[in-house]
Amino acid sequence: MHHPWTSVLLSLSLVMLAALPASAAIRYDGTLPIYPNGVVQGEAGNPPSQFNAMLRVGIQMFVDTSDAPSTVVQWYRAHLPASFSMHVESAGTQFASANGYKIVNVVRYQGKTRIVLSPG
């Protein structure tokens, strides 16, 4: 038996995900999906080969977006492995891998939503 809110939450999640551009392909930093509707800091200032090499060796990176934190959180809930746990705190939302490393942090920063990807 489904809880009455299940269909409402699912519909809301689908509406929020539908707001992303269709052309936004999922990119990875080697292991983690990179939010498609944001600007990856450092990407524009580095040649693509150097930027991709930085991602592969596990350098922490930041992605800024004008999308609401709730939209970003829902996107990561849909695209991270099921083994990741979500922790909501006053500073933002964190996703931790099965080994407890806080890998994805979604926070408000200077009027935008910032996603911090920290390889575990």
Biopython code that builds the backbone (N, CA, C, O; Angstrom):
import numpy as np
from Bio.PDB.StructureBuilder import StructureBuilder

atoms = [
    (1, "MET", "N", (0.841, -1.174, 0.000)),
    (1, "MET", "CA", (0.000, 0.000, 0.000)),
    (1, "MET", "C", (0.892, 1.245, 0.000)),
    (1, "MET", "O", (1.824, 1.339, 0.799)),
    (2, "HIS", "N", (0.620, 2.169, -0.864)),
    (2, "HIS", "CA", (1.404, 3.390, -0.983)),
    (2, "HIS", "C", (0.881, 4.472, -0.051)),
    (2, "HIS", "O", (-0.324, 4.603, 0.164)),
    (3, "HIS", "N", (1.790, 5.224, 0.483)),
    (3, "HIS", "CA", (1.428, 6.376, 1.307)),
    (3, "HIS", "C", (0.834, 7.432, 0.376)),
    (3, "HIS", "O", (1.307, 7.556, -0.753)),
    (4, "PRO", "N", (-0.183, 8.205, 0.793)),
    (4, "PRO", "CA", (-0.815, 9.191, -0.096)),
    (4, "PRO", "C", (0.158, 10.230, -0.644)),
    (4, "PRO", "O", (-0.063, 10.763, -1.732)),
    (5, "TRP", "N", (1.222, 10.525, 0.082)),
    (5, "TRP", "CA", (2.168, 11.540, -0.370)),
    (5, "TRP", "C", (3.154, 11.008, -1.403)),
    (5, "TRP", "O", (3.837, 11.790, -2.065)),
    (6, "THR", "N", (3.235, 9.690, -1.546)),
    (6, "THR", "CA", (4.207, 9.109, -2.473)),
    (6, "THR", "C", (4.025, 9.627, -3.886)),
    (6, "THR", "O", (4.996, 10.041, -4.519)),
    (7, "SER", "N", (2.802, 9.612, -4.392)),
    (7, "SER", "CA", (2.565, 10.068, -5.761)),
    (7, "SER", "C", (2.776, 11.573, -5.896)),
    (7, "SER", "O", (3.229, 12.044, -6.940)),
    (8, "VAL", "N", (2.450, 12.333, -4.848)),
    (8, "VAL", "CA", (2.665, 13.780, -4.886)),
    (8, "VAL", "C", (4.163, 14.080, -4.957)),
    (8, "VAL", "O", (4.596, 14.890, -5.776)),
    (9, "LEU", "N", (4.949, 13.431, -4.104)),
    (9, "LEU", "CA", (6.399, 13.657, -4.101)),
    (9, "LEU", "C", (7.042, 13.215, -5.409)),
    (9, "LEU", "O", (7.935, 13.887, -5.925)),
    (10, "LEU", "N", (6.588, 12.085, -5.946)),
    (10, "LEU", "CA", (7.123, 11.613, -7.218)),
    (10, "LEU", "C", (6.798, 12.611, -8.326)),
    (10, "LEU", "O", (7.662, 12.921, -9.146)),
    (11, "SER", "N", (5.581, 13.110, -8.361)),
    (11, "SER", "CA", (5.193, 14.087, -9.380)),
    (11, "SER", "C", (6.003, 15.366, -9.254)),
    (11, "SER", "O", (6.443, 15.925, -10.259)),
    (12, "LEU", "N", (6.204, 15.836, -8.016)),
    (12, "LEU", "CA", (6.993, 17.036, -7.783)),
    (12, "LEU", "C", (8.439, 16.827, -8.227)),
    (12, "LEU", "O", (9.037, 17.719, -8.828)),
    (13, "SER", "N", (9.000, 15.669, -7.940)),
    (13, "SER", "CA", (10.369, 15.365, -8.360)),
    (13, "SER", "C", (10.486, 15.363, -9.872)),
    (13, "SER", "O", (11.453, 15.890, -10.422)),
    (14, "LEU", "N", (9.518, 14.780, -10.544)),
    (14, "LEU", "CA", (9.565, 14.726, -12.001)),
    (14, "LEU", "C", (9.439, 16.113, -12.612)),
    (14, "LEU", "O", (10.089, 16.413, -13.614)),
    (15, "VAL", "N", (8.603, 16.965, -12.011)),
    (15, "VAL", "CA", (8.461, 18.339, -12.506)),
    (15, "VAL", "C", (9.781, 19.086, -12.340)),
    (15, "VAL", "O", (10.204, 19.799, -13.250)),
    (16, "MET", "N", (10.434, 18.930, -11.190)),
    (16, "MET", "CA", (11.702, 19.628, -10.956)),
    (16, "MET", "C", (12.779, 19.125, -11.910)),
    (16, "MET", "O", (13.568, 19.919, -12.423)),
    (17, "LEU", "N", (12.823, 17.821, -12.153)),
    (17, "LEU", "CA", (13.824, 17.274, -13.070)),
    (17, "LEU", "C", (13.521, 17.670, -14.508)),
    (17, "LEU", "O", (14.437, 17.837, -15.313)),
    (18, "ALA", "N", (12.251, 17.820, -14.833)),
    (18, "ALA", "CA", (11.884, 18.207, -16.190)),
    (18, "ALA", "C", (12.342, 19.620, -16.502)),
    (18, "ALA", "O", (12.464, 19.981, -17.673)),
    (19, "ALA", "N", (12.597, 20.426, -15.482)),
    (19, "ALA", "CA", (13.029, 21.804, -15.705)),
    (19, "ALA", "C", (14.452, 21.883, -16.260)),
    (19, "ALA", "O", (14.850, 22.920, -16.792)),
    (20, "LEU", "N", (15.213, 20.812, -16.143)),
    (20, "LEU", "CA", (16.563, 20.810, -16.699)),
    (20, "LEU", "C", (16.495, 20.733, -18.212)),
    (20, "LEU", "O", (15.606, 20.080, -18.758)),
    (21, "PRO", "N", (17.414, 21.384, -18.893)),
    (21, "PRO", "CA", (17.386, 21.331, -20.342)),
    (21, "PRO", "C", (17.594, 19.911, -20.856)),
    (21, "PRO", "O", (18.384, 19.147, -20.302)),
    (22, "ALA", "N", (16.877, 19.572, -21.914)),
    (22, "ALA", "CA", (16.976, 18.225, -22.485)),
    (22, "ALA", "C", (18.387, 17.934, -22.981)),
    (22, "ALA", "O", (18.816, 16.781, -23.011)),
    (23, "SER", "N", (19.101, 18.977, -23.367)),
    (23, "SER", "CA", (20.447, 18.770, -23.897)),
    (23, "SER", "C", (21.479, 18.555, -22.798)),
    (23, "SER", "O", (22.650, 18.321, -23.097)),
    (24, "ALA", "N", (21.074, 18.627, -21.536)),
    (24, "ALA", "CA", (22.012, 18.498, -20.431)),
    (24, "ALA", "C", (22.366, 17.031, -20.214)),
    (24, "ALA", "O", (21.676, 16.317, -19.487)),
    (25, "ALA", "N", (23.430, 16.598, -20.840)),
    (25, "ALA", "CA", (23.878, 15.217, -20.696)),
    (25, "ALA", "C", (24.584, 15.056, -19.357)),
    (25, "ALA", "O", (25.189, 15.999, -18.848)),
    (26, "ILE", "N", (24.505, 13.879, -18.801)),
    (26, "ILE", "CA", (25.181, 13.621, -17.534)),
    (26, "ILE", "C", (26.670, 13.451, -17.796)),
    (26, "ILE", "O", (27.079, 12.644, -18.631)),
    (27, "ARG", "N", (27.478, 14.225, -17.066)),
    (27, "ARG", "CA", (28.930, 14.126, -17.149)),
    (27, "ARG", "C", (29.421, 13.597, -15.814)),
    (27, "ARG", "O", (28.735, 13.719, -14.800)),
    (28, "TYR", "N", (30.606, 13.012, -15.814)),
    (28, "TYR", "CA", (31.163, 12.442, -14.597)),
    (28, "TYR", "C", (32.534, 13.018, -14.314)),
    (28, "TYR", "O", (33.270, 13.394, -15.227)),
    (29, "ASP", "N", (32.868, 13.083, -13.024)),
    (29, "ASP", "CA", (34.202, 13.540, -12.633)),
    (29, "ASP", "C", (35.134, 12.346, -12.502)),
    (29, "ASP", "O", (36.166, 12.441, -11.838)),
    (30, "GLY", "N", (34.797, 11.251, -13.108)),
    (30, "GLY", "CA", (35.538, 10.006, -12.970)),
    (30, "GLY", "C", (34.644, 8.969, -12.321)),
    (30, "GLY", "O", (34.630, 7.808, -12.730)),
    (31, "THR", "N", (33.898, 9.386, -11.307)),
    (31, "THR", "CA", (32.990, 8.461, -10.631)),
    (31, "THR", "C", (31.646, 9.092, -10.295)),
    (31, "THR", "O", (30.629, 8.398, -10.267)),
    (32, "LEU", "N", (31.626, 10.396, -10.040)),
    (32, "LEU", "CA", (30.398, 11.062, -9.617)),
    (32, "LEU", "C", (29.757, 11.843, -10.751)),
    (32, "LEU", "O", (30.459, 12.423, -11.579)),
    (33, "PRO", "N", (28.415, 11.864, -10.799)),
    (33, "PRO", "CA", (27.768, 12.686, -11.822)),
    (33, "PRO", "C", (27.928, 14.166, -11.489)),
    (33, "PRO", "O", (27.876, 14.558, -10.324)),
    (34, "ILE", "N", (28.122, 14.972, -12.511)),
    (34, "ILE", "CA", (28.241, 16.419, -12.362)),
    (34, "ILE", "C", (26.905, 17.034, -12.755)),
    (34, "ILE", "O", (26.392, 16.770, -13.842)),
    (35, "TYR", "N", (26.348, 17.842, -11.882)),
    (35, "TYR", "CA", (25.056, 18.474, -12.139)),
    (35, "TYR", "C", (25.102, 19.197, -13.490)),
    (35, "TYR", "O", (25.978, 20.035, -13.708)),
    (36, "PRO", "N", (24.178, 18.887, -14.392)),
    (36, "PRO", "CA", (24.278, 19.383, -15.771)),
    (36, "PRO", "C", (23.910, 20.848, -15.992)),
    (36, "PRO", "O", (24.279, 21.419, -17.019)),
    (37, "ASN", "N", (23.198, 21.464, -15.066)),
    (37, "ASN", "CA", (22.737, 22.829, -15.291)),
    (37, "ASN", "C", (23.534, 23.816, -14.437)),
    (37, "ASN", "O", (22.971, 24.703, -13.795)),
    (38, "GLY", "N", (24.860, 23.639, -14.444)),
    (38, "GLY", "CA", (25.701, 24.502, -13.621)),
    (38, "GLY", "C", (27.010, 24.804, -14.323)),
    (38, "GLY", "O", (27.296, 24.291, -15.404)),
    (39, "VAL", "N", (27.796, 25.651, -13.677)),
    (39, "VAL", "CA", (29.106, 26.030, -14.192)),
    (39, "VAL", "C", (30.151, 25.410, -13.274)),
    (39, "VAL", "O", (30.171, 25.665, -12.070)),
    (40, "VAL", "N", (31.010, 24.601, -13.859)),
    (40, "VAL", "CA", (32.067, 23.953, -13.092)),
    (40, "VAL", "C", (33.226, 24.932, -12.974)),
    (40, "VAL", "O", (33.808, 25.341, -13.979)),
    (41, "GLN", "N", (33.557, 25.307, -11.737)),
    (41, "GLN", "CA", (34.641, 26.260, -11.545)),
    (41, "GLN", "C", (35.959, 25.634, -11.975)),
    (41, "GLN", "O", (36.273, 24.498, -11.619)),
    (42, "GLY", "N", (36.715, 26.389, -12.741)),
    (42, "GLY", "CA", (38.003, 25.926, -13.223)),
    (42, "GLY", "C", (37.952, 25.321, -14.607)),
    (42, "GLY", "O", (38.984, 25.197, -15.266)),
    (43, "GLU", "N", (36.776, 24.943, -15.058)),
    (43, "GLU", "CA", (36.661, 24.298, -16.362)),
    (43, "GLU", "C", (36.980, 25.272, -17.487)),
    (43, "GLU", "O", (37.696, 24.922, -18.426)),
    (44, "ALA", "N", (36.456, 26.487, -17.402)),
    (44, "ALA", "CA", (36.645, 27.454, -18.484)),
    (44, "ALA", "C", (38.096, 27.916, -18.580)),
    (44, "ALA", "O", (38.564, 28.244, -19.670)),
    (45, "GLY", "N", (38.810, 27.947, -17.463)),
    (45, "GLY", "CA", (40.171, 28.458, -17.475)),
    (45, "GLY", "C", (41.230, 27.425, -17.790)),
    (45, "GLY", "O", (42.413, 27.763, -17.839)),
    (46, "ASN", "N", (40.856, 26.204, -18.000)),
    (46, "ASN", "CA", (41.823, 25.142, -18.273)),
    (46, "ASN", "C", (41.495, 24.443, -19.586)),
    (46, "ASN", "O", (40.323, 24.306, -19.937)),
    (47, "PRO", "N", (42.515, 24.002, -20.314)),
    (47, "PRO", "CA", (42.231, 23.210, -21.511)),
    (47, "PRO", "C", (41.458, 21.950, -21.110)),
    (47, "PRO", "O", (41.695, 21.416, -20.026)),
    (48, "PRO", "N", (40.542, 21.462, -21.950)),
    (48, "PRO", "CA", (39.736, 20.287, -21.582)),
    (48, "PRO", "C", (40.570, 19.099, -21.116)),
    (48, "PRO", "O", (40.184, 18.419, -20.166)),
    (49, "SER", "N", (41.685, 18.838, -21.750)),
    (49, "SER", "CA", (42.482, 17.667, -21.353)),
    (49, "SER", "C", (43.028, 17.839, -19.936)),
    (49, "SER", "O", (43.065, 16.880, -19.164)),
    (50, "GLN", "N", (43.449, 19.046, -19.594)),
    (50, "GLN", "CA", (43.977, 19.301, -18.248)),
    (50, "GLN", "C", (42.858, 19.230, -17.214)),
    (50, "GLN", "O", (43.034, 18.661, -16.137)),
    (51, "PHE", "N", (41.703, 19.813, -17.548)),
    (51, "PHE", "CA", (40.578, 19.780, -16.621)),
    (51, "PHE", "C", (40.145, 18.344, -16.353)),
    (51, "PHE", "O", (39.925, 17.974, -15.200)),
    (52, "ASN", "N", (40.018, 17.531, -17.396)),
    (52, "ASN", "CA", (39.611, 16.136, -17.227)),
    (52, "ASN", "C", (40.634, 15.356, -16.408)),
    (52, "ASN", "O", (40.263, 14.492, -15.614)),
    (53, "ALA", "N", (41.913, 15.652, -16.594)),
    (53, "ALA", "CA", (42.962, 14.990, -15.809)),
    (53, "ALA", "C", (42.824, 15.355, -14.336)),
    (53, "ALA", "O", (43.019, 14.502, -13.470)),
    (54, "MET", "N", (42.490, 16.612, -14.037)),
    (54, "MET", "CA", (42.306, 17.045, -12.653)),
    (54, "MET", "C", (41.148, 16.276, -12.008)),
    (54, "MET", "O", (41.225, 15.890, -10.842)),
    (55, "LEU", "N", (40.098, 16.062, -12.762)),
    (55, "LEU", "CA", (38.948, 15.322, -12.234)),
    (55, "LEU", "C", (39.317, 13.870, -11.950)),
    (55, "LEU", "O", (38.940, 13.318, -10.916)),
    (56, "ARG", "N", (40.053, 13.256, -12.869)),
    (56, "ARG", "CA", (40.414, 11.846, -12.707)),
    (56, "ARG", "C", (41.284, 11.596, -11.481)),
    (56, "ARG", "O", (41.178, 10.534, -10.867)),
    (57, "VAL", "N", (42.137, 12.541, -11.107)),
    (57, "VAL", "CA", (42.999, 12.334, -9.942)),
    (57, "VAL", "C", (42.293, 12.692, -8.640)),
    (57, "VAL", "O", (42.884, 12.546, -7.570)),
    (58, "GLY", "N", (41.076, 13.147, -8.697)),
    (58, "GLY", "CA", (40.282, 13.340, -7.502)),
    (58, "GLY", "C", (40.393, 14.685, -6.823)),
    (58, "GLY", "O", (40.274, 14.772, -5.601)),
    (59, "ILE", "N", (40.620, 15.732, -7.588)),
    (59, "ILE", "CA", (40.667, 17.067, -7.014)),
    (59, "ILE", "C", (39.244, 17.544, -6.744)),
    (59, "ILE", "O", (38.364, 17.418, -7.596)),
    (60, "GLN", "N", (39.025, 18.095, -5.540)),
    (60, "GLN", "CA", (37.699, 18.608, -5.187)),
    (60, "GLN", "C", (37.295, 19.708, -6.164)),
    (60, "GLN", "O", (38.118, 20.529, -6.567)),
    (61, "MET", "N", (36.025, 19.711, -6.537)),
    (61, "MET", "CA", (35.568, 20.737, -7.461)),
    (61, "MET", "C", (34.240, 21.312, -7.013)),
    (61, "MET", "O", (33.516, 20.722, -6.212)),
    (62, "PHE", "N", (33.938, 22.503, -7.566)),
    (62, "PHE", "CA", (32.724, 23.227, -7.238)),
    (62, "PHE", "C", (31.922, 23.443, -8.506)),
    (62, "PHE", "O", (32.472, 23.728, -9.570)),
    (63, "VAL", "N", (30.618, 23.304, -8.375)),
    (63, "VAL", "CA", (29.694, 23.584, -9.473)),
    (63, "VAL", "C", (28.686, 24.595, -8.931)),
    (63, "VAL", "O", (28.053, 24.348, -7.904)),
    (64, "ASP", "N", (28.532, 25.734, -9.613)),
    (64, "ASP", "CA", (27.557, 26.744, -9.215)),
    (64, "ASP", "C", (26.394, 26.748, -10.191)),
    (64, "ASP", "O", (26.576, 26.592, -11.399)),
    (65, "THR", "N", (25.187, 26.931, -9.644)),
    (65, "THR", "CA", (23.989, 26.978, -10.469)),
    (65, "THR", "C", (22.999, 27.967, -9.867)),
    (65, "THR", "O", (23.026, 28.235, -8.666)),
    (66, "SER", "N", (22.139, 28.498, -10.701)),
    (66, "SER", "CA", (21.074, 29.371, -10.208)),
    (66, "SER", "C", (19.833, 28.546, -9.835)),
    (66, "SER", "O", (18.850, 29.104, -9.348)),
    (67, "ASP", "N", (19.868, 27.235, -10.057)),
    (67, "ASP", "CA", (18.744, 26.376, -9.680)),
    (67, "ASP", "C", (18.615, 26.308, -8.157)),
    (67, "ASP", "O", (19.601, 26.471, -7.437)),
    (68, "ALA", "N", (17.427, 26.073, -7.684)),
    (68, "ALA", "CA", (17.160, 25.972, -6.252)),
    (68, "ALA", "C", (17.868, 24.759, -5.656)),
    (68, "ALA", "O", (18.014, 23.740, -6.330)),
    (69, "PRO", "N", (18.307, 24.853, -4.409)),
    (69, "PRO", "CA", (18.946, 23.703, -3.771)),
    (69, "PRO", "C", (18.073, 22.450, -3.814)),
    (69, "PRO", "O", (18.589, 21.348, -4.001)),
    (70, "SER", "N", (16.761, 22.601, -3.643)),
    (70, "SER", "CA", (15.876, 21.426, -3.658)),
    (70, "SER", "C", (15.912, 20.713, -5.007)),
    (70, "SER", "O", (15.826, 19.486, -5.056)),
    (71, "THR", "N", (16.038, 21.460, -6.099)),
    (71, "THR", "CA", (16.131, 20.863, -7.430)),
    (71, "THR", "C", (17.422, 20.068, -7.559)),
    (71, "THR", "O", (17.425, 18.954, -8.083)),
    (72, "VAL", "N", (18.518, 20.644, -7.078)),
    (72, "VAL", "CA", (19.822, 19.976, -7.148)),
    (72, "VAL", "C", (19.818, 18.711, -6.290)),
    (72, "VAL", "O", (20.309, 17.666, -6.716)),
    (73, "VAL", "N", (19.263, 18.808, -5.085)),
    (73, "VAL", "CA", (19.200, 17.651, -4.192)),
    (73, "VAL", "C", (18.396, 16.522, -4.833)),
    (73, "VAL", "O", (18.815, 15.365, -4.802)),
    (74, "GLN", "N", (17.249, 16.853, -5.411)),
    (74, "GLN", "CA", (16.433, 15.822, -6.064)),
    (74, "GLN", "C", (17.186, 15.184, -7.227)),
    (74, "GLN", "O", (17.090, 13.975, -7.438)),
    (75, "TRP", "N", (17.938, 15.988, -7.984)),
    (75, "TRP", "CA", (18.710, 15.448, -9.111)),
    (75, "TRP", "C", (19.763, 14.461, -8.603)),
    (75, "TRP", "O", (19.926, 13.381, -9.170)),
    (76, "TYR", "N", (20.475, 14.828, -7.537)),
    (76, "TYR", "CA", (21.489, 13.913, -7.000)),
    (76, "TYR", "C", (20.867, 12.676, -6.380)),
    (76, "TYR", "O", (21.449, 11.595, -6.469)),
    (77, "ARG", "N", (19.717, 12.796, -5.762)),
    (77, "ARG", "CA", (19.042, 11.601, -5.225)),
    (77, "ARG", "C", (18.734, 10.619, -6.348)),
    (77, "ARG", "O", (18.782, 9.405, -6.152)),
    (78, "ALA", "N", (18.419, 11.146, -7.514)),
    (78, "ALA", "CA", (18.084, 10.291, -8.653)),
    (78, "ALA", "C", (19.317, 9.735, -9.370)),
    (78, "ALA", "O", (19.214, 8.728, -10.070)),
    (79, "HIS", "N", (20.486, 10.378, -9.208)),
    (79, "HIS", "CA", (21.662, 9.989, -9.992)),
    (79, "HIS", "C", (22.824, 9.419, -9.197)),
    (79, "HIS", "O", (23.800, 8.962, -9.792)),
    (80, "LEU", "N", (22.750, 9.429, -7.880)),
    (80, "LEU", "CA", (23.798, 8.808, -7.074)),
    (80, "LEU", "C", (23.413, 7.363, -6.771)),
    (80, "LEU", "O", (22.232, 7.018, -6.800)),
    (81, "PRO", "N", (24.397, 6.520, -6.481)),
    (81, "PRO", "CA", (24.086, 5.132, -6.133)),
    (81, "PRO", "C", (23.156, 5.055, -4.921)),
    (81, "PRO", "O", (23.185, 5.921, -4.047)),
    (82, "ALA", "N", (22.341, 4.019, -4.883)),
    (82, "ALA", "CA", (21.389, 3.836, -3.780)),
    (82, "ALA", "C", (22.098, 3.682, -2.437)),
    (82, "ALA", "O", (21.488, 3.910, -1.392)),
    (83, "SER", "N", (23.365, 3.302, -2.446)),
    (83, "SER", "CA", (24.106, 3.119, -1.198)),
    (83, "SER", "C", (24.467, 4.443, -0.518)),
    (83, "SER", "O", (24.877, 4.440, 0.643)),
    (84, "PHE", "N", (24.324, 5.567, -1.214)),
    (84, "PHE", "CA", (24.630, 6.872, -0.632)),
    (84, "PHE", "C", (23.502, 7.276, 0.316)),
    (84, "PHE", "O", (22.326, 7.048, 0.029)),
    (85, "SER", "N", (23.868, 7.873, 1.440)),
    (85, "SER", "CA", (22.866, 8.366, 2.385)),
    (85, "SER", "C", (22.815, 9.883, 2.310)),
    (85, "SER", "O", (23.810, 10.537, 1.996)),
    (86, "MET", "N", (21.643, 10.432, 2.602)),
    (86, "MET", "CA", (21.445, 11.875, 2.534)),
    (86, "MET", "C", (21.298, 12.427, 3.953)),
    (86, "MET", "O", (20.581, 11.863, 4.779)),
    (87, "HIS", "N", (21.992, 13.542, 4.223)),
    (87, "HIS", "CA", (21.942, 14.188, 5.535)),
    (87, "HIS", "C", (21.584, 15.650, 5.317)),
    (87, "HIS", "O", (22.299, 16.371, 4.622)),
    (88, "VAL", "N", (20.475, 16.090, 5.913)),
    (88, "VAL", "CA", (20.056, 17.483, 5.803)),
    (88, "VAL", "C", (20.490, 18.201, 7.072)),
    (88, "VAL", "O", (20.133, 17.804, 8.182)),
    (89, "GLU", "N", (21.265, 19.264, 6.889)),
    (89, "GLU", "CA", (21.755, 20.054, 8.011)),
    (89, "GLU", "C", (21.437, 21.519, 7.747)),
    (89, "GLU", "O", (21.018, 21.868, 6.643)),
    (90, "SER", "N", (21.625, 22.371, 8.730)),
    (90, "SER", "CA", (21.313, 23.788, 8.554)),
    (90, "SER", "C", (22.165, 24.423, 7.456)),
    (90, "SER", "O", (21.707, 25.348, 6.785)),
    (91, "ALA", "N", (23.378, 23.950, 7.264)),
    (91, "ALA", "CA", (24.270, 24.518, 6.244)),
    (91, "ALA", "C", (23.934, 24.025, 4.843)),
    (91, "ALA", "O", (24.337, 24.648, 3.861)),
    (92, "GLY", "N", (23.204, 22.923, 4.733)),
    (92, "GLY", "CA", (22.874, 22.384, 3.418)),
    (92, "GLY", "C", (22.619, 20.893, 3.495)),
    (92, "GLY", "O", (22.398, 20.335, 4.570)),
    (93, "THR", "N", (22.654, 20.262, 2.340)),
    (93, "THR", "CA", (22.401, 18.825, 2.254)),
    (93, "THR", "C", (23.678, 18.127, 1.821)),
    (93, "THR", "O", (24.369, 18.577, 0.906)),
    (94, "GLN", "N", (23.983, 17.019, 2.491)),
    (94, "GLN", "CA", (25.182, 16.250, 2.170)),
    (94, "GLN", "C", (24.778, 14.835, 1.803)),
    (94, "GLN", "O", (23.835, 14.270, 2.357)),
    (95, "PHE", "N", (25.515, 14.279, 0.855)),
    (95, "PHE", "CA", (25.356, 12.879, 0.488)),
    (95, "PHE", "C", (26.661, 12.172, 0.858)),
    (95, "PHE", "O", (27.746, 12.617, 0.483)),
    (96, "ALA", "N", (26.543, 11.082, 1.588)),
    (96, "ALA", "CA", (27.724, 10.336, 2.015)),
    (96, "ALA", "C", (27.717, 8.960, 1.372)),
    (96, "ALA", "O", (26.669, 8.332, 1.217)),
    (97, "SER", "N", (28.897, 8.508, 1.003)),
    (97, "SER", "CA", (29.028, 7.172, 0.420)),
    (97, "SER", "C", (28.854, 6.127, 1.518)),
    (97, "SER", "O", (28.770, 6.463, 2.699)),
    (98, "ALA", "N", (28.802, 4.878, 1.125)),
    (98, "ALA", "CA", (28.595, 3.787, 2.075)),
    (98, "ALA", "C", (29.690, 3.747, 3.145)),
    (98, "ALA", "O", (29.448, 3.292, 4.263)),
    (99, "ASN", "N", (30.894, 4.221, 2.804)),
    (99, "ASN", "CA", (31.980, 4.214, 3.784)),
    (99, "ASN", "C", (31.978, 5.467, 4.674)),
    (99, "ASN", "O", (32.884, 5.649, 5.487)),
    (100, "GLY", "N", (30.960, 6.332, 4.521)),
    (100, "GLY", "CA", (30.807, 7.484, 5.391)),
    (100, "GLY", "C", (31.429, 8.777, 4.906)),
    (100, "GLY", "O", (31.262, 9.815, 5.547)),
    (101, "TYR", "N", (32.148, 8.744, 3.786)),
    (101, "TYR", "CA", (32.744, 9.978, 3.270)),
    (101, "TYR", "C", (31.657, 10.890, 2.729)),
    (101, "TYR", "O", (30.796, 10.447, 1.968)),
    (102, "LYS", "N", (31.688, 12.155, 3.113)),
    (102, "LYS", "CA", (30.739, 13.133, 2.585)),
    (102, "LYS", "C", (31.242, 13.550, 1.217)),
    (102, "LYS", "O", (32.213, 14.298, 1.104)),
    (103, "ILE", "N", (30.587, 13.071, 0.195)),
    (103, "ILE", "CA", (31.047, 13.193, -1.177)),
    (103, "ILE", "C", (30.435, 14.393, -1.885)),
    (103, "ILE", "O", (31.142, 15.126, -2.577)),
    (104, "VAL", "N", (29.139, 14.605, -1.725)),
    (104, "VAL", "CA", (28.431, 15.687, -2.410)),
    (104, "VAL", "C", (27.797, 16.582, -1.355)),
    (104, "VAL", "O", (27.060, 16.107, -0.490)),
    (105, "ASN", "N", (28.082, 17.872, -1.428)),
    (105, "ASN", "CA", (27.482, 18.853, -0.531)),
    (105, "ASN", "C", (26.754, 19.889, -1.374)),
    (105, "ASN", "O", (27.320, 20.423, -2.328)),
    (106, "VAL", "N", (25.508, 20.176, -1.029)),
    (106, "VAL", "CA", (24.702, 21.171, -1.727)),
    (106, "VAL", "C", (24.414, 22.284, -0.729)),
    (106, "VAL", "O", (23.741, 22.067, 0.278)),
    (107, "VAL", "N", (24.929, 23.480, -1.014)),
    (107, "VAL", "CA", (24.796, 24.608, -0.084)),
    (107, "VAL", "C", (24.442, 25.880, -0.848)),
    (107, "VAL", "O", (24.638, 25.968, -2.060)),
    (108, "ARG", "N", (23.915, 26.868, -0.114)),
    (108, "ARG", "CA", (23.718, 28.205, -0.690)),
    (108, "ARG", "C", (25.031, 28.957, -0.535)),
    (108, "ARG", "O", (25.653, 28.916, 0.527)),
    (109, "TYR", "N", (25.457, 29.649, -1.600)),
    (109, "TYR", "CA", (26.713, 30.388, -1.549)),
    (109, "TYR", "C", (26.611, 31.602, -2.454)),
    (109, "TYR", "O", (26.435, 31.462, -3.664)),
    (110, "GLN", "N", (26.718, 32.774, -1.890)),
    (110, "GLN", "CA", (26.677, 34.040, -2.622)),
    (110, "GLN", "C", (25.477, 34.125, -3.574)),
    (110, "GLN", "O", (25.620, 34.497, -4.739)),
    (111, "GLY", "N", (24.308, 33.777, -3.065)),
    (111, "GLY", "CA", (23.068, 33.902, -3.820)),
    (111, "GLY", "C", (22.831, 32.812, -4.850)),
    (111, "GLY", "O", (21.852, 32.872, -5.593)),
    (112, "LYS", "N", (23.703, 31.820, -4.908)),
    (112, "LYS", "CA", (23.523, 30.701, -5.833)),
    (112, "LYS", "C", (23.553, 29.407, -5.059)),
    (112, "LYS", "O", (23.772, 29.399, -3.847)),
    (113, "THR", "N", (23.334, 28.320, -5.756)),
    (113, "THR", "CA", (23.485, 27.008, -5.157)),
    (113, "THR", "C", (24.849, 26.479, -5.571)),
    (113, "THR", "O", (25.186, 26.461, -6.755)),
    (114, "ARG", "N", (25.632, 26.049, -4.584)),
    (114, "ARG", "CA", (26.961, 25.507, -4.871)),
    (114, "ARG", "C", (26.955, 24.026, -4.545)),
    (114, "ARG", "O", (26.464, 23.607, -3.496)),
    (115, "ILE", "N", (27.508, 23.238, -5.460)),
    (115, "ILE", "CA", (27.665, 21.811, -5.277)),
    (115, "ILE", "C", (29.159, 21.547, -5.118)),
    (115, "ILE", "O", (29.949, 21.895, -5.996)),
    (116, "VAL", "N", (29.544, 20.937, -4.013)),
    (116, "VAL", "CA", (30.940, 20.606, -3.774)),
    (116, "VAL", "C", (31.083, 19.100, -3.924)),
    (116, "VAL", "O", (30.467, 18.330, -3.187)),
    (117, "LEU", "N", (31.905, 18.688, -4.890)),
    (117, "LEU", "CA", (32.166, 17.252, -5.108)),
    (117, "LEU", "C", (33.533, 16.939, -4.534)),
    (117, "LEU", "O", (34.541, 17.500, -4.964)),
    (118, "SER", "N", (33.565, 16.045, -3.566)),
    (118, "SER", "CA", (34.812, 15.672, -2.893)),
    (118, "SER", "C", (35.036, 14.181, -3.082)),
    (118, "SER", "O", (34.358, 13.375, -2.444)),
    (119, "PRO", "N", (35.962, 13.799, -3.934)),
    (119, "PRO", "CA", (36.205, 12.365, -4.140)),
    (119, "PRO", "C", (36.528, 11.670, -2.824)),
    (119, "PRO", "O", (37.285, 12.196, -2.008)),
    (120, "GLY", "N", (35.960, 10.501, -2.622)),
    (120, "GLY", "CA", (36.153, 9.780, -1.369)),
    (120, "GLY", "C", (37.163, 8.777, -1.465)),
    (120, "GLY", "O", (37.440, 8.084, -0.486)),
]
sb = StructureBuilder()
sb.init_structure("model")
sb.init_model(0)
sb.init_chain("A")
sb.init_seg("    ")
for serial, (resi, resn, name, xyz) in enumerate(atoms, 1):
    if name == "N":
        sb.init_residue(resn, " ", resi, " ")
    sb.init_atom(name, np.array(xyz, "f"), 0.0, 1.0, " ", f" {name:<3s}", serial, name[0])
structure = sb.get_structure()
